[in-house]
Amino acid sequence: MQATIGSWQDGSGSLVLDDGRVLRYAADALADSGLRLLRCGQRVGVELDGEQVRRIWIHGVGPARTPG
C-alpha cells in the first residue's frame, strides 16, 4: 500500500492513504527503513496493522520490502 506524508516532526507524524484516511505514525514505524527524515508530500510504502502504521519505507531505498 502507498501513502503520502502529511506531516513529520522528530520521527513521527501523519500520512494520508490513497483512500483519503489520515493516520498517525510513531518513530518505530521507520526503525528498519534506513531513512533519517521524511518530507511532506513524499510518497512512501506503508504496512498497516488495522489502523496502526506498522512500517514505512521508500521504494528503492534501504533493504527490499515485502509484505509480512
All heavy atoms as a GROMACS GRO file, in nm:
protein
  510
    1MET      N    1   0.084  -0.117   0.000
    1MET     CA    2   0.000   0.000   0.000
    1MET      C    3   0.089   0.123   0.000
    1MET      O    4   0.200   0.121   0.053
    1MET     CB    5  -0.088  -0.004   0.125
    1MET     CG    6  -0.171   0.119   0.145
    1MET     SD    7  -0.275   0.110   0.291
    1MET     CE    8  -0.389  -0.016   0.240
    2GLN      N    9   0.040   0.230  -0.060
    2GLN     CA   10   0.117   0.354  -0.063
    2GLN      C   11   0.040   0.465   0.006
    2GLN      O   12  -0.082   0.459   0.020
    2GLN     CB   13   0.149   0.394  -0.206
    2GLN     CG   14   0.246   0.300  -0.273
    2GLN     CD   15   0.293   0.355  -0.405
    2GLN    OE1   16   0.221   0.426  -0.475
    2GLN    NE2   17   0.416   0.323  -0.439
    3ALA      N   18   0.116   0.567   0.047
    3ALA     CA   19   0.058   0.683   0.114
    3ALA      C   20   0.145   0.805   0.086
    3ALA      O   21   0.254   0.793   0.030
    3ALA     CB   22   0.049   0.658   0.264
    4THR      N   23   0.097   0.920   0.130
    4THR     CA   24   0.169   1.046   0.117
    4THR      C   25   0.192   1.102   0.256
    4THR      O   26   0.098   1.107   0.337
    4THR     CB   27   0.087   1.146   0.033
    4THR    OG1   28   0.060   1.088  -0.095
    4THR    CG2   29   0.162   1.277   0.014
    5ILE      N   30   0.314   1.144   0.284
    5ILE     CA   31   0.344   1.202   0.415
    5ILE      C   32   0.272   1.336   0.428
    5ILE      O   33   0.284   1.423   0.342
    5ILE     CB   34   0.496   1.222   0.433
    5ILE    CG1   35   0.568   1.085   0.428
    5ILE    CG2   36   0.527   1.295   0.562
    5ILE    CD1   37   0.528   0.989   0.538
    6GLY      N   38   0.195   1.350   0.537
    6GLY     CA   39   0.122   1.474   0.563
    6GLY      C   40   0.199   1.565   0.656
    6GLY      O   41   0.199   1.687   0.639
    7SER      N   42   0.264   1.506   0.756
    7SER     CA   43   0.346   1.585   0.849
    7SER      C   44   0.456   1.496   0.903
    7SER      O   45   0.444   1.374   0.903
    7SER     CB   46   0.261   1.640   0.965
    7SER     OG   47   0.216   1.535   1.049
    8TRP      N   48   0.564   1.560   0.947
    8TRP     CA   49   0.677   1.487   1.003
    8TRP      C   50   0.746   1.578   1.102
    8TRP      O   51   0.773   1.695   1.073
    8TRP     CB   52   0.775   1.447   0.894
    8TRP     CG   53   0.889   1.366   0.944
    8TRP    CD1   54   0.889   1.229   0.960
    8TRP    CD2   55   1.017   1.410   0.987
    8TRP    NE1   56   1.009   1.188   1.009
    8TRP    CE2   57   1.091   1.299   1.029
    8TRP    CE3   58   1.077   1.534   0.997
    8TRP    CZ2   59   1.219   1.306   1.077
    8TRP    CZ3   60   1.206   1.542   1.046
    8TRP    CH2   61   1.276   1.429   1.085
    9GLN      N   62   0.770   1.525   1.222
    9GLN     CA   63   0.843   1.601   1.323
    9GLN      C   64   0.905   1.503   1.422
    9GLN      O   65   0.834   1.423   1.482
    9GLN     CB   66   0.751   1.698   1.397
    9GLN     CG   67   0.824   1.783   1.498
    9GLN     CD   68   0.734   1.886   1.562
    9GLN    OE1   69   0.615   1.893   1.535
    9GLN    NE2   70   0.791   1.965   1.649
   10ASP      N   71   1.036   1.511   1.436
   10ASP     CA   72   1.109   1.425   1.530
   10ASP      C   73   1.079   1.277   1.512
   10ASP      O   74   1.066   1.202   1.608
   10ASP     CB   75   1.080   1.467   1.675
   10ASP     CG   76   1.127   1.608   1.703
   10ASP    OD1   77   1.228   1.650   1.643
   10ASP    OD2   78   1.062   1.677   1.783
   11GLY      N   79   1.061   1.233   1.387
   11GLY     CA   80   1.045   1.092   1.358
   11GLY      C   81   0.903   1.041   1.357
   11GLY      O   82   0.878   0.928   1.318
   12SER      N   83   0.806   1.120   1.398
   12SER     CA   84   0.667   1.077   1.394
   12SER      C   85   0.586   1.180   1.318
   12SER      O   86   0.635   1.287   1.284
   12SER     CB   87   0.611   1.058   1.536
   12SER     OG   88   0.610   1.182   1.605
   13GLY      N   89   0.462   1.148   1.288
   13GLY     CA   90   0.379   1.242   1.215
   13GLY      C   91   0.252   1.178   1.165
   13GLY      O   92   0.197   1.088   1.228
   14SER      N   93   0.207   1.222   1.047
   14SER     CA   94   0.084   1.169   0.989
   14SER      C   95   0.106   1.142   0.841
   14SER      O   96   0.196   1.199   0.778
   14SER     CB   97  -0.032   1.267   1.008
   14SER     OG   98  -0.010   1.384   0.934
   15LEU      N   99   0.023   1.055   0.787
   15LEU     CA  100   0.025   1.027   0.645
   15LEU      C  101  -0.117   1.013   0.595
   15LEU      O  102  -0.209   0.991   0.673
   15LEU     CB  103   0.109   0.903   0.613
   15LEU     CG  104   0.083   0.772   0.688
   15LEU    CD1  105  -0.036   0.700   0.630
   15LEU    CD2  106   0.205   0.685   0.681
   16VAL      N  107  -0.133   1.029   0.464
   16VAL     CA  108  -0.264   1.020   0.401
   16VAL      C  109  -0.262   0.900   0.307
   16VAL      O  110  -0.180   0.894   0.214
   16VAL     CB  111  -0.297   1.148   0.322
   16VAL    CG1  112  -0.436   1.139   0.260
   16VAL    CG2  113  -0.285   1.271   0.410
   17LEU      N  114  -0.351   0.806   0.333
   17LEU     CA  115  -0.363   0.690   0.246
   17LEU      C  116  -0.432   0.730   0.116
   17LEU      O  117  -0.499   0.833   0.109
   17LEU     CB  118  -0.442   0.579   0.315
   17LEU     CG  119  -0.383   0.525   0.445
   17LEU    CD1  120  -0.476   0.421   0.504
   17LEU    CD2  121  -0.244   0.467   0.422
   18ASP      N  122  -0.420   0.647   0.014
   18ASP     CA  123  -0.480   0.679  -0.115
   18ASP      C  124  -0.633   0.688  -0.108
   18ASP      O  125  -0.695   0.752  -0.192
   18ASP     CB  126  -0.438   0.577  -0.220
   18ASP     CG  127  -0.291   0.593  -0.260
   18ASP    OD1  128  -0.232   0.699  -0.229
   18ASP    OD2  129  -0.238   0.500  -0.321
   19ASP      N  130  -0.695   0.627  -0.006
   19ASP     CA  131  -0.841   0.636   0.009
   19ASP      C  132  -0.883   0.760   0.090
   19ASP      O  133  -1.000   0.778   0.120
   19ASP     CB  134  -0.899   0.509   0.070
   19ASP     CG  135  -0.854   0.484   0.214
   19ASP    OD1  136  -0.787   0.570   0.275
   19ASP    OD2  137  -0.887   0.376   0.266
   20GLY      N  138  -0.786   0.844   0.128
   20GLY     CA  139  -0.815   0.968   0.198
   20GLY      C  140  -0.805   0.962   0.349
   20GLY      O  141  -0.811   1.065   0.415
   21ARG      N  142  -0.790   0.843   0.405
   21ARG     CA  143  -0.776   0.832   0.551
   21ARG      C  144  -0.644   0.891   0.596
   21ARG      O  145  -0.541   0.872   0.532
   21ARG     CB  146  -0.780   0.685   0.596
   21ARG     CG  147  -0.918   0.624   0.587
   21ARG     CD  148  -0.916   0.484   0.641
   21ARG     NE  149  -0.840   0.398   0.548
   21ARG     CZ  150  -0.791   0.280   0.580
   21ARG    NH1  151  -0.806   0.230   0.700
   21ARG    NH2  152  -0.724   0.210   0.490
   22VAL      N  153  -0.647   0.964   0.708
   22VAL     CA  154  -0.526   1.021   0.768
   22VAL      C  155  -0.493   0.938   0.892
   22VAL      O  156  -0.577   0.919   0.979
   22VAL     CB  157  -0.549   1.169   0.808
   22VAL    CG1  158  -0.425   1.224   0.878
   22VAL    CG2  159  -0.584   1.251   0.686
   23LEU      N  160  -0.370   0.887   0.896
   23LEU     CA  161  -0.325   0.805   1.009
   23LEU      C  162  -0.199   0.865   1.069
   23LEU      O  163  -0.115   0.920   0.997
   23LEU     CB  164  -0.295   0.661   0.964
   23LEU     CG  165  -0.411   0.582   0.904
   23LEU    CD1  166  -0.361   0.446   0.858
   23LEU    CD2  167  -0.524   0.567   1.004
   24ARG      N  168  -0.185   0.855   1.199
   24ARG     CA  169  -0.063   0.897   1.268
   24ARG      C  170   0.034   0.780   1.267
   24ARG      O  171  -0.006   0.664   1.266
   24ARG     CB  172  -0.095   0.936   1.412
   24ARG     CG  173  -0.198   1.042   1.427
   24ARG     CD  174  -0.154   1.182   1.451
   24ARG     NE  175  -0.032   1.201   1.523
   24ARG     CZ  176   0.060   1.291   1.490
   24ARG    NH1  177   0.041   1.369   1.384
   24ARG    NH2  178   0.169   1.307   1.558
   25TYR      N  179   0.162   0.811   1.269
   25TYR     CA  180   0.264   0.706   1.280
   25TYR      C  181   0.366   0.747   1.385
   25TYR      O  182   0.393   0.865   1.408
   25TYR     CB  183   0.331   0.676   1.145
   25TYR     CG  184   0.406   0.793   1.086
   25TYR    CD1  185   0.540   0.816   1.119
   25TYR    CD2  186   0.345   0.880   0.998
   25TYR    CE1  187   0.609   0.923   1.065
   25TYR    CE2  188   0.413   0.986   0.943
   25TYR     CZ  189   0.545   1.007   0.977
   25TYR     OH  190   0.613   1.114   0.924
   26ALA      N  191   0.422   0.647   1.451
   26ALA     CA  192   0.526   0.668   1.552
   26ALA      C  193   0.663   0.645   1.489
   26ALA      O  194   0.675   0.584   1.382
   26ALA     CB  195   0.505   0.572   1.669
   27ALA      N  196   0.766   0.691   1.555
   27ALA     CA  197   0.903   0.679   1.504
   27ALA      C  198   0.942   0.534   1.480
   27ALA      O  199   1.020   0.506   1.389
   27ALA     CB  200   1.000   0.745   1.601
   28ASP      N  201   0.888   0.439   1.556
   28ASP     CA  202   0.927   0.299   1.537
   28ASP      C  203   0.882   0.243   1.402
   28ASP      O  204   0.932   0.142   1.357
   28ASP     CB  205   0.880   0.212   1.653
   28ASP     CG  206   0.730   0.207   1.669
   28ASP    OD1  207   0.659   0.294   1.614
   28ASP    OD2  208   0.682   0.116   1.738
   29ALA      N  209   0.788   0.308   1.334
   29ALA     CA  210   0.746   0.263   1.201
   29ALA      C  211   0.858   0.283   1.098
   29ALA      O  212   0.856   0.222   0.991
   29ALA     CB  213   0.621   0.339   1.156
   30LEU      N  214   0.957   0.366   1.131
   30LEU     CA  215   1.071   0.390   1.043
   30LEU      C  216   1.196   0.313   1.084
   30LEU      O  217   1.300   0.325   1.021
   30LEU     CB  218   1.106   0.540   1.043
   30LEU     CG  219   1.005   0.633   0.979
   30LEU    CD1  220   1.037   0.777   1.013
   30LEU    CD2  221   1.001   0.612   0.830
   31ALA      N  222   1.186   0.234   1.190
   31ALA     CA  223   1.302   0.173   1.254
   31ALA      C  224   1.397   0.101   1.158
   31ALA      O  225   1.518   0.121   1.164
   31ALA     CB  226   1.257   0.077   1.364
   32ASP      N  227   1.348   0.019   1.067
   32ASP     CA  228   1.434  -0.059   0.978
   32ASP      C  229   1.438  -0.003   0.836
   32ASP      O  230   1.485  -0.069   0.745
   32ASP     CB  231   1.387  -0.204   0.972
   32ASP     CG  232   1.412  -0.278   1.100
   32ASP    OD1  233   1.506  -0.242   1.172
   32ASP    OD2  234   1.337  -0.373   1.129
   33SER      N  235   1.390   0.118   0.817
   33SER     CA  236   1.377   0.172   0.681
   33SER      C  237   1.508   0.225   0.623
   33SER      O  238   1.521   0.239   0.503
   33SER     CB  239   1.275   0.285   0.680
   33SER     OG  240   1.326   0.397   0.750
   34GLY      N  241   1.603   0.261   0.709
   34GLY     CA  242   1.725   0.325   0.662
   34GLY      C  243   1.705   0.475   0.639
   34GLY      O  244   1.797   0.545   0.597
   35LEU      N  245   1.585   0.526   0.670
   35LEU     CA  246   1.555   0.667   0.649
   35LEU      C  247   1.585   0.746   0.775
   35LEU      O  248   1.564   0.699   0.886
   35LEU     CB  249   1.408   0.685   0.612
   35LEU     CG  250   1.362   0.609   0.489
   35LEU    CD1  251   1.211   0.623   0.474
   35LEU    CD2  252   1.432   0.661   0.366
   36ARG      N  253   1.630   0.869   0.757
   36ARG     CA  254   1.655   0.957   0.871
   36ARG      C  255   1.549   1.065   0.883
   36ARG      O  256   1.526   1.117   0.991
   36ARG     CB  257   1.793   1.020   0.860
   36ARG     CG  258   1.903   0.915   0.879
   36ARG     CD  259   2.037   0.978   0.879
   36ARG     NE  260   2.072   1.008   0.739
   36ARG     CZ  261   2.173   1.083   0.702
   36ARG    NH1  262   2.250   1.139   0.792
   36ARG    NH2  263   2.198   1.104   0.575
   37LEU      N  264   1.487   1.102   0.772
   37LEU     CA  265   1.380   1.200   0.777
   37LEU      C  266   1.288   1.184   0.657
   37LEU      O  267   1.323   1.118   0.560
   37LEU     CB  268   1.435   1.343   0.784
   37LEU     CG  269   1.530   1.387   0.672
   37LEU    CD1  270   1.454   1.463   0.565
   37LEU    CD2  271   1.638   1.473   0.732
   38LEU      N  272   1.171   1.242   0.668
   38LEU     CA  273   1.073   1.242   0.560
   38LEU      C  274   1.032   1.386   0.534
   38LEU      O  275   1.053   1.473   0.619
   38LEU     CB  276   0.951   1.160   0.600
   38LEU     CG  277   0.974   1.011   0.623
   38LEU    CD1  278   0.852   0.947   0.687
   38LEU    CD2  279   1.009   0.941   0.493
   39ARG      N  280   0.971   1.411   0.419
   39ARG     CA  281   0.922   1.546   0.390
   39ARG      C  282   0.775   1.537   0.351
   39ARG      O  283   0.729   1.436   0.297
   39ARG     CB  284   1.002   1.611   0.280
   39ARG     CG  285   1.001   1.539   0.150
   39ARG     CD  286   1.080   1.614   0.042
   39ARG     NE  287   1.101   1.530  -0.074
   39ARG     CZ  288   1.007   1.496  -0.161
   39ARG    NH1  289   0.884   1.538  -0.146
   39ARG    NH2  290   1.035   1.419  -0.263
   40CYS      N  291   0.702   1.642   0.379
   40CYS     CA  292   0.560   1.648   0.345
   40CYS      C  293   0.544   1.631   0.194
   40CYS      O  294   0.621   1.686   0.116
   40CYS     CB  295   0.500   1.781   0.389
   40CYS     SG  296   0.498   1.800   0.567
   41GLY      N  297   0.447   1.552   0.154
   41GLY     CA  298   0.421   1.526   0.013
   41GLY      C  299   0.496   1.407  -0.043
   41GLY      O  300   0.470   1.366  -0.155
   42GLN      N  301   0.587   1.350   0.035
   42GLN     CA  302   0.666   1.237  -0.012
   42GLN      C  303   0.581   1.111  -0.018
   42GLN      O  304   0.504   1.082   0.073
   42GLN     CB  305   0.783   1.216   0.083
   42GLN     CG  306   0.886   1.120   0.035
   42GLN     CD  307   1.014   1.134   0.117
   42GLN    OE1  308   1.011   1.174   0.232
   42GLN    NE2  309   1.124   1.102   0.056
   43ARG      N  310   0.594   1.036  -0.127
   43ARG     CA  311   0.523   0.908  -0.142
   43ARG      C  312   0.604   0.799  -0.075
   43ARG      O  313   0.726   0.792  -0.092
   43ARG     CB  314   0.502   0.875  -0.290
   43ARG     CG  315   0.409   0.968  -0.361
   43ARG     CD  316   0.267   0.954  -0.316
   43ARG     NE  317   0.213   0.827  -0.366
   43ARG     CZ  318   0.096   0.777  -0.330
   43ARG    NH1  319   0.020   0.840  -0.243
   43ARG    NH2  320   0.054   0.663  -0.379
   44VAL      N  321   0.535   0.715   0.001
   44VAL     CA  322   0.601   0.607   0.074
   44VAL      C  323   0.519   0.480   0.064
   44VAL      O  324   0.399   0.483   0.036
   44VAL     CB  325   0.619   0.643   0.224
   44VAL    CG1  326   0.716   0.759   0.241
   44VAL    CG2  327   0.486   0.675   0.290
   45GLY      N  328   0.585   0.368   0.086
   45GLY     CA  329   0.517   0.241   0.103
   45GLY      C  330   0.484   0.226   0.251
   45GLY      O  331   0.562   0.269   0.336
   46VAL      N  332   0.367   0.170   0.281
   46VAL     CA  333   0.328   0.151   0.420
   46VAL      C  334   0.271   0.012   0.441
   46VAL      O  335   0.214  -0.048   0.350
   46VAL     CB  336   0.224   0.256   0.467
   46VAL    CG1  337   0.282   0.394   0.466
   46VAL    CG2  338   0.097   0.251   0.387
   47GLU      N  339   0.289  -0.036   0.561
   47GLU     CA  340   0.228  -0.161   0.604
   47GLU      C  341   0.145  -0.127   0.728
   47GLU      O  342   0.195  -0.064   0.821
   47GLU     CB  343   0.335  -0.264   0.638
   47GLU     CG  344   0.280  -0.398   0.680
   47GLU     CD  345   0.392  -0.495   0.709
   47GLU    OE1  346   0.485  -0.505   0.627
   47GLU    OE2  347   0.386  -0.558   0.815
   48LEU      N  348   0.018  -0.168   0.725
   48LEU     CA  349  -0.072  -0.137   0.835
   48LEU      C  350  -0.106  -0.262   0.914
   48LEU      O  351  -0.107  -0.373   0.860
   48LEU     CB  352  -0.203  -0.077   0.782
   48LEU     CG  353  -0.194   0.049   0.698
   48LEU    CD1  354  -0.333   0.089   0.652
   48LEU    CD2  355  -0.128   0.160   0.777
   49ASP      N  356  -0.137  -0.242   1.040
   49ASP     CA  357  -0.195  -0.344   1.126
   49ASP      C  358  -0.325  -0.284   1.177
   49ASP      O  359  -0.324  -0.209   1.274
   49ASP     CB  360  -0.099  -0.376   1.241
   49ASP     CG  361  -0.148  -0.490   1.328
   49ASP    OD1  362  -0.252  -0.551   1.294
   49ASP    OD2  363  -0.084  -0.518   1.430
   50GLY      N  364  -0.433  -0.307   1.104
   50GLY     CA  365  -0.558  -0.239   1.133
   50GLY      C  366  -0.545  -0.092   1.095
   50GLY      O  367  -0.516  -0.060   0.981
   51GLU      N  368  -0.560  -0.004   1.192
   51GLU     CA  369  -0.545   0.141   1.169
   51GLU      C  370  -0.410   0.191   1.217
   51GLU      O  371  -0.385   0.311   1.218
   51GLU     CB  372  -0.657   0.217   1.240
   51GLU     CG  373  -0.795   0.193   1.181
   51GLU     CD  374  -0.810   0.252   1.041
   51GLU    OE1  375  -0.782   0.372   1.024
   51GLU    OE2  376  -0.849   0.178   0.950
   52GLN      N  377  -0.322   0.101   1.258
   52GLN     CA  378  -0.189   0.139   1.307
   52GLN      C  379  -0.085   0.122   1.196
   52GLN      O  380  -0.081   0.018   1.130
   52GLN     CB  381  -0.150   0.053   1.427
   52GLN     CG  382  -0.015   0.089   1.484
   52GLN     CD  383   0.019   0.004   1.604
   52GLN    OE1  384  -0.062  -0.072   1.654
   52GLN    NE2  385   0.141   0.016   1.651
   53VAL      N  386  -0.003   0.225   1.177
   53VAL     CA  387   0.104   0.218   1.078
   53VAL      C  388   0.218   0.137   1.138
   53VAL      O  389   0.277   0.175   1.237
   53VAL     CB  390   0.153   0.360   1.038
   53VAL    CG1  391   0.267   0.349   0.938
   53VAL    CG2  392   0.038   0.442   0.982
   54ARG      N  393   0.244   0.022   1.078
   54ARG     CA  394   0.344  -0.070   1.131
   54ARG      C  395   0.483  -0.044   1.073
   54ARG      O  396   0.583  -0.056   1.141
   54ARG     CB  397   0.299  -0.212   1.100
   54ARG     CG  398   0.389  -0.317   1.151
   54ARG     CD  399   0.324  -0.450   1.129
   54ARG     NE  400   0.420  -0.556   1.159
   54ARG     CZ  401   0.393  -0.682   1.148
   54ARG    NH1  402   0.273  -0.720   1.109
   54ARG    NH2  403   0.483  -0.771   1.175
   55ARG      N  404   0.487  -0.008   0.943
   55ARG     CA  405   0.616   0.010   0.876
   55ARG      C  406   0.601   0.111   0.763
   55ARG      O  407   0.500   0.114   0.694
   55ARG     CB  408   0.660  -0.125   0.821
   55ARG     CG  409   0.799  -0.128   0.766
   55ARG     CD  410   0.846  -0.267   0.740
   55ARG     NE  411   0.761  -0.336   0.643
   55ARG     CZ  412   0.789  -0.454   0.590
   55ARG    NH1  413   0.897  -0.518   0.627
   55ARG    NH2  414   0.708  -0.509   0.503
   56ILE      N  415   0.704   0.195   0.745
   56ILE     CA  416   0.710   0.294   0.637
   56ILE      C  417   0.844   0.278   0.566
   56ILE      O  418   0.946   0.261   0.632
   56ILE     CB  419   0.700   0.438   0.691
   56ILE    CG1  420   0.569   0.459   0.766
   56ILE    CG2  421   0.716   0.540   0.578
   56ILE    CD1  422   0.561   0.595   0.835
   57TRP      N  423   0.843   0.288   0.434
   57TRP     CA  424   0.968   0.283   0.359
   57TRP      C  425   0.949   0.357   0.226
   57TRP      O  426   0.838   0.386   0.186
   57TRP     CB  427   1.014   0.140   0.334
   57TRP     CG  428   0.928   0.062   0.240
   57TRP    CD1  429   0.945   0.047   0.106
   57TRP    CD2  430   0.809  -0.011   0.272
   57TRP    NE1  431   0.845  -0.030   0.052
   57TRP    CE2  432   0.760  -0.067   0.153
   57TRP    CE3  433   0.738  -0.034   0.388
   57TRP    CZ2  434   0.645  -0.145   0.148
   57TRP    CZ3  435   0.624  -0.111   0.383
   57TRP    CH2  436   0.579  -0.165   0.265
   58ILE      N  437   1.059   0.388   0.163
   58ILE     CA  438   1.056   0.446   0.029
   58ILE      C  439   1.105   0.338  -0.066
   58ILE      O  440   1.211   0.279  -0.045
   58ILE     CB  441   1.147   0.570   0.020
   58ILE    CG1  442   1.093   0.680   0.112
   58ILE    CG2  443   1.156   0.620  -0.125
   58ILE    CD1  444   1.181   0.803   0.118
   59HIS      N  445   1.027   0.312  -0.168
   59HIS     CA  446   1.064   0.210  -0.266
   59HIS      C  447   1.200   0.243  -0.328
   59HIS      O  448   1.224   0.356  -0.369
   59HIS     CB  449   0.957   0.198  -0.375
   59HIS     CG  450   0.827   0.150  -0.321
   59HIS    ND1  451   0.802   0.018  -0.296
   59HIS    CD2  452   0.717   0.218  -0.282
   59HIS    CE1  453   0.680   0.005  -0.246
   59HIS    NE2  454   0.626   0.124  -0.237
   60GLY      N  455   1.290   0.147  -0.325
   60GLY     CA  456   1.424   0.165  -0.382
   60GLY      C  457   1.527   0.218  -0.284
   60GLY      O  458   1.642   0.233  -0.319
   61VAL      N  459   1.487   0.248  -0.159
   61VAL     CA  460   1.580   0.297  -0.058
   61VAL      C  461   1.585   0.197   0.056
   61VAL      O  462   1.482   0.155   0.108
   61VAL     CB  463   1.536   0.435  -0.003
   61VAL    CG1  464   1.628   0.480   0.109
   61VAL    CG2  465   1.531   0.537  -0.114
   62GLY      N  466   1.704   0.156   0.095
   62GLY     CA  467   1.719   0.060   0.203
   62GLY      C  468   1.690  -0.081   0.158
   62GLY      O  469   1.676  -0.108   0.038
   63PRO      N  470   1.681  -0.173   0.253
   63PRO     CA  471   1.657  -0.314   0.220
   63PRO      C  472   1.523  -0.331   0.147
   63PRO      O  473   1.430  -0.254   0.170
   63PRO     CB  474   1.652  -0.383   0.355
   63PRO     CG  475   1.711  -0.288   0.452
   63PRO     CD  476   1.693  -0.151   0.395
   64ALA      N  477   1.516  -0.432   0.062
   64ALA     CA  478   1.392  -0.461  -0.010
   64ALA      C  479   1.280  -0.488   0.089
   64ALA      O  480   1.301  -0.547   0.193
   64ALA     CB  481   1.412  -0.581  -0.102
   65ARG      N  482   1.160  -0.445   0.055
   65ARG     CA  483   1.045  -0.463   0.142
   65ARG      C  484   0.944  -0.554   0.075
   65ARG      O  485   0.910  -0.536  -0.041
   65ARG     CB  486   0.978  -0.329   0.171
   65ARG     CG  487   1.067  -0.233   0.243
   65ARG     CD  488   1.092  -0.285   0.382
   65ARG     NE  489   1.179  -0.192   0.452
   65ARG     CZ  490   1.262  -0.230   0.545
   65ARG    NH1  491   1.270  -0.354   0.582
   65ARG    NH2  492   1.337  -0.142   0.606
   66THR      N  493   0.897  -0.650   0.150
   66THR     CA  494   0.788  -0.735   0.105
   66THR      C  495   0.689  -0.746   0.218
   66THR      O  496   0.726  -0.736   0.335
   66THR     CB  497   0.838  -0.877   0.067
   66THR    OG1  498   0.904  -0.932   0.179
   66THR    CG2  499   0.932  -0.872  -0.052
   67PRO      N  500   0.559  -0.760   0.186
   67PRO     CA  501   0.460  -0.772   0.293
   67PRO      C  502   0.492  -0.889   0.386
   67PRO      O  503   0.543  -0.990   0.341
   67PRO     CB  504   0.330  -0.796   0.217
   67PRO     CG  505   0.355  -0.742   0.080
   67PRO     CD  506   0.501  -0.764   0.055
   68GLY      N  507   0.457  -0.870   0.513
   68GLY     CA  508   0.474  -0.980   0.607
   68GLY      C  509   0.572  -0.956   0.706
   68GLY      O  510   0.632  -0.923   0.781
   0.00000   0.00000   0.00000
